[in-house]
Amino acid sequence: MSTSESFNQEFKIETWTLYGVGMLLIFTRLASQTRKLGIKRLRTDDWVMITTIPWYTLLVISINKIIFGGGSNYMTPDEIAAMTPQTKADRISGSKWVLVSEEVMVLCVWTCKVCMLLIYRRLTEGLTQGTIINAIMVYVAVGFVACQIAFFTTCRPFSGYWSVPAINDQCWSYYNFEIVEGTFNVSADLAVLLVAIPLLMKLKIPIQQKIILVSVFGMGIFAIAAAILTKVYSLDPNLVSYAYLNWYFREASVSVYVTNLPAVWALIRDMFPAVRYWGYPPRTNSDGTVRNRKTWPVQFPTNTNEDPETEYRDDLEMFDRLGMNNSIEGLDTGSQHQSIAPSVSEVGTTDHMVIYKDTSFTVMERNV
């Protein structure tokens, strides 16, 4: 099945634009994390995100090669009848790019899943939701193995993937593989959202801050919708078209965006301090006058490398950096004295402290 010139140009502009935004977010995230932690102290999810770059790049290249390289072994009877040696060679090349796109799509999306789950596991440490996140990580690993088995066994012999015309329907439709990949992909994302959204809603932060956080992770809903539409346009006989490639790359791009936006949001808060206090009510001095926000105690610590063991949880500005305390529902009783962050934050309109680390201190009264 061939595509129109207008479709090709729109496809090119859309995919490379989405790719540019995704790469900008990735490099902004890495620059932000390197600035805070240093290269040697980048966390596991940062290194995992680096491995996403080649898969994401190969994906945008491969799907454009499919569109502009003469198509694939997905052909109508009329196209088969009109095939020439040159068009056959072009379609063999395009079919190989389809094979590449299917594999790097799995690698790109699953790498983003792993990166996001590592962040969630760190953020839910000490919470009952942490056990669920660990279970989802196992499920994601099983899903990846299942996808690889389906990928290498759906079309036999393996060279049938680039046979023109295709030796059987599985070699152009990837039907069995698509079912396995779609099932694990969508179900894993749904499971993460069912854990994450309720947890975010319980954060003790102003509604303005909460809306931003929920919106960022709510983008995962779009990724799920894109994954479903991808399968619709690649599996439904009445709708099969190259439009599935649009939804392929939209899904991959949104996965990249969702994974990197939290770190970018943390950078924005550091660059524009006023954003940190957005939604918080003004604080007053003892005489009733409104206190200048510049005089507020440091609520959002930054890494000074003074303590190499310190873990700064910039992700989503949650827990200590958003004033979340241990009263959140689901916190294990035995974990309530666990160190979440070596900081003291002041939240609310009255002067009080929320301490997130076991510490000893002496309160002394001074006569004025």
C-alpha positions in Angstrom: 0.0 0.0 0.0 1.5 3.3 -1.1 1.0 6.7 0.5 0.3 10.2 -0.9 2.9 12.9 -1.1 1.0 15.1 1.3 0.9 12.3 3.8 4.6 11.8 3.5 5.4 15.4 4.1 3.1 15.7 7.0 4.5 12.5 8.5 8.1 13.8 8.1 7.3 17.2 9.8 5.4 15.6 12.6 7.9 12.8 13.5 11.0 15.0 13.4 9.3 17.7 15.4 8.3 15.2 18.1 11.8 13.8 18.0 13.4 17.2 18.5 11.2 18.0 21.5 12.0 14.6 23.0 15.7 15.0 22.6 15.5 18.5 24.0 13.8 17.1 27.1 16.3 14.3 27.5 19.4 16.5 27.3 17.7 19.1 29.5 17.1 16.4 32.1 20.6 15.1 31.9 22.1 18.6 32.2 19.9 19.3 35.2 20.9 16.1 36.9 24.5 16.5 36.1 24.4 20.1 37.5 22.9 18.8 40.8 24.6 15.5 41.3 27.7 15.5 39.1 28.4 12.9 36.4 29.7 10.3 38.8 26.6 10.5 41.0 24.0 10.3 38.3 21.3 7.8 39.3 20.4 4.6 37.7 17.4 6.0 35.9 19.5 8.8 34.4 21.9 6.2 32.9 18.9 4.2 31.7 17.5 7.3 30.0 20.8 7.7 28.1 20.3 4.3 26.5 16.9 5.5 25.2 18.7 7.9 22.9 19.8 5.4 20.2 16.5 3.5 20.3 14.5 6.7 19.9 16.8 7.9 17.1 16.6 4.6 15.2 12.9 4.6 15.5 12.4 8.0 13.9 14.9 7.1 11.1 13.4 3.7 10.4 9.7 4.8 10.2 10.8 7.6 7.8 12.7 5.1 5.7 9.5 3.0 5.5 7.5 5.9 4.2 10.1 7.4 1.9 11.8 4.2 0.8 9.1 2.6 -1.3 7.0 0.9 1.4 7.2 -2.7 2.7 5.9 -6.2 2.0 2.5 -4.9 3.1 1.0 -4.9 -0.4 -2.4 -4.9 -2.2 -3.1 -7.5 -5.0 -2.8 -4.7 -7.6 0.6 -3.6 -6.2 1.8 -7.2 -6.3 0.7 -7.5 -10.0 2.4 -4.3 -11.0 5.7 -5.1 -9.1 9.0 -4.6 -10.9 12.5 -5.7 -9.9 13.2 -2.1 -8.7 10.0 -1.8 -6.6 10.7 -5.3 -5.2 14.1 -4.3 -4.1 12.8 -1.1 -2.6 10.1 -3.1 -0.7 12.6 -5.6 0.6 14.7 -2.7 2.0 11.6 -1.1 3.5 10.5 -4.4 5.1 13.9 -4.6 6.8 13.3 -1.1 8.2 9.9 -2.3 9.4 11.7 -5.1 11.3 14.1 -2.5 12.8 11.2 -0.2 13.8 9.3 -2.9 15.6 12.3 -3.9 17.7 13.5 -0.4 18.6 9.9 0.6 19.4 9.9 -2.1 22.1 13.3 -1.1 23.3 12.4 2.6 23.4 9.1 2.2 25.2 10.3 -0.5 27.6 13.4 1.6 28.5 11.1 4.5 29.4 9.0 2.1 31.5 12.1 1.0 33.4 13.3 4.5 33.9 9.9 5.6 35.3 9.6 2.6 37.5 13.0 3.3 39.0 11.8 6.8 39.9 8.6 5.4 41.4 10.4 2.8 43.4 12.7 5.5 44.9 9.7 7.7 45.7 7.6 4.9 47.2 10.3 3.5 49.4 8.8 3.0 52.8 5.2 3.1 51.3 3.0 0.1 50.8 2.8 1.1 47.1 6.5 0.3 46.8 5.7 -3.4 46.9 3.2 -2.9 44.0 5.9 -1.0 42.0 8.3 -3.9 42.5 5.7 -6.3 41.3 5.0 -4.2 38.2 8.8 -4.1 37.5 8.8 -7.9 37.4 5.7 -7.9 35.2 7.4 -5.4 32.8 10.5 -7.7 32.7 8.3 -10.7 31.9 6.5 -8.7 29.2 9.8 -7.7 27.6 10.9 -11.4 27.4 7.5 -12.3 26.0 7.8 -9.6 23.3 11.2 -10.9 22.2 10.0 -14.5 22.0 7.0 -13.4 19.9 9.1 -11.1 17.8 11.5 -13.9 16.8 8.9 -16.7 16.4 5.9 -14.9 14.8 7.3 -15.2 11.2 9.2 -18.4 10.3 11.7 -18.5 8.7 12.9 -15.2 10.2 13.9 -14.0 6.7 10.2 -14.1 5.8 9.9 -10.7 7.5 11.5 -9.2 4.4 10.0 -11.5 1.8 8.2 -9.7 -1.1 5.5 -10.7 -1.4 5.2 -11.9 2.2 5.3 -15.7 2.5 2.4 -15.5 5.0 0.3 -12.8 6.7 2.3 -13.0 10.0 5.4 -11.8 8.1 3.8 -8.4 7.1 1.2 -8.0 9.8 3.3 -9.1 12.9 -0.1 -10.1 14.2 0.9 -12.4 17.1 3.8 -10.1 18.1 1.5 -7.1 18.1 -1.0 -8.8 20.3 1.6 -9.8 22.9 3.3 -6.4 22.8 0.1 -4.5 23.1 -1.2 -6.6 25.9 1.9 -6.2 28.1 2.4 -2.5 27.1 -1.1 -1.2 27.9 -1.6 -3.3 31.0 1.8 -2.2 32.5 1.0 1.4 31.9 -2.4 1.1 33.4 -1.0 -0.6 36.5 1.5 2.3 36.9 -1.2 4.9 36.6 -3.4 3.1 39.1 -0.6 3.3 41.6 0.8 6.8 40.7 -2.3 9.0 40.3 -3.8 8.2 43.8 -0.4 8.7 45.4 0.0 12.1 43.7 -3.5 13.1 44.7 -2.7 12.5 48.4 0.3 14.9 48.4 -0.1 17.7 50.9 0.6 20.5 48.4 -1.4 23.4 46.9 -3.8 22.5 44.2 -1.8 24.4 41.6 1.2 22.3 42.2 -0.8 19.1 42.3 -2.5 19.9 39.0 0.9 20.2 37.3 2.1 16.9 38.7 -1.1 15.0 37.9 -1.0 16.5 34.4 2.5 15.4 33.7 1.8 11.8 34.7 -1.7 12.0 33.2 0.1 12.1 29.9 0.5 8.4 30.4 -3.2 8.1 29.5 -2.4 9.5 26.1 0.4 7.0 25.7 -2.1 4.2 26.4 -4.6 5.6 23.9 -1.8 5.9 21.3 -0.8 2.3 22.0 -4.3 1.1 21.4 -4.7 3.2 18.2 -1.5 1.7 16.9 -2.9 -1.8 17.2 -6.2 -0.7 15.7 -4.5 0.7 12.6 -2.1 -2.3 12.2 -4.5 -5.2 13.0 -8.0 -4.2 12.0 -8.4 -5.4 8.3 -10.8 -2.5 7.6 -8.4 0.2 9.0 -5.0 -1.2 8.2 -2.8 1.6 6.9 0.6 3.3 7.4 -1.2 5.7 9.8 -0.1 3.2 12.5 3.4 4.6 12.2 2.1 8.0 13.3 0.7 6.5 16.4 3.8 4.4 17.0 5.9 7.5 17.2 3.4 9.5 19.1 3.3 6.8 21.8 7.1 6.6 21.9 7.4 10.4 22.1 4.9 10.8 24.9 6.7 8.0 26.8 9.9 10.0 26.5 8.2 13.3 27.5 6.5 11.8 30.6 9.8 10.2 31.8 11.8 13.4 31.5 9.3 16.2 32.3 9.6 15.7 36.1 13.3 16.5 36.1 12.8 19.4 33.7 10.1 20.7 36.1 12.5 20.5 38.9 15.0 22.5 36.9 12.4 25.2 36.2 11.6 25.5 39.9 15.4 26.0 40.6 15.7 28.6 37.9 12.6 30.4 38.8 12.2 30.3 42.6 8.8 32.0 42.6 7.4 28.8 41.0 8.4 26.9 44.2 5.8 28.8 46.2 3.1 28.9 43.6 -0.2 28.2 45.5 1.3 28.4 49.0 -0.5 31.0 51.2 1.6 34.0 52.4 3.4 33.7 55.7 3.3 36.3 58.3 5.7 37.7 60.9 4.9 37.8 64.6 3.6 41.4 64.1 1.1 40.3 61.4 3.0 41.7 58.5 3.4 39.5 55.4 6.9 38.0 55.2 8.9 38.4 52.1 9.3 35.1 50.4 13.0 35.6 49.9 13.3 35.4 53.7 11.5 32.0 53.8 13.7 29.2 55.1 15.2 27.1 52.3 12.5 24.6 51.5 14.1 23.0 48.5 17.7 22.0 49.2 20.3 21.7 46.4 23.3 19.4 46.2 26.4 20.9 47.5 28.4 17.6 47.4 29.2 18.0 51.1 27.6 14.7 51.8 28.1 12.1 49.1 25.7 9.7 50.7 22.8 12.3 50.5 20.1 11.4 48.0 18.3 14.4 46.6 14.9 13.4 45.5 14.2 16.0 42.8 11.8 13.7 41.0 8.4 15.4 40.8 9.5 17.7 43.6 7.8 15.1 45.8 8.2 14.3 49.5 10.6 16.7 51.1 10.7 19.1 48.2 7.0 19.5 48.1 6.4 19.4 51.8 4.9 15.8 51.8 5.1 14.3 55.3 4.7 10.9 56.7 1.0 11.2 57.3 0.3 10.1 53.8 -2.0 7.1 53.7 -0.2 3.8 53.1 3.0 4.6 54.8 4.2 1.5 56.7 4.2 2.0 60.4 7.6 0.4 60.6 9.0 2.9 58.1 7.8 6.1 59.7 11.2 6.8 61.0 13.0 6.1 57.8 15.2 8.8 56.3 13.4 10.3 53.4 15.6 13.4 53.0 18.1 15.2 55.1 16.2 18.4 55.1 13.8 20.4 57.2 10.9 22.1 55.4 8.5 24.6 56.6 5.0 24.3 55.3 1.8 26.2 55.9 0.9 29.5 57.4 2.1 28.7 60.9 5.7 28.3 62.0 6.3 24.6 62.4 8.8 22.1 61.2 8.4 18.8 59.4 11.5 16.6 60.0 12.2 13.8 57.6 15.2 12.2 59.3 15.9 10.8 62.8 17.9 13.5 64.5 18.7 14.8 67.9 18.4 18.4 68.8 18.0 20.6 71.8 15.3 23.3 72.2 16.5 26.2 74.3 14.4 29.0 75.5 15.9 32.5 75.3 14.5 35.3 77.4 14.0 38.5 75.4 
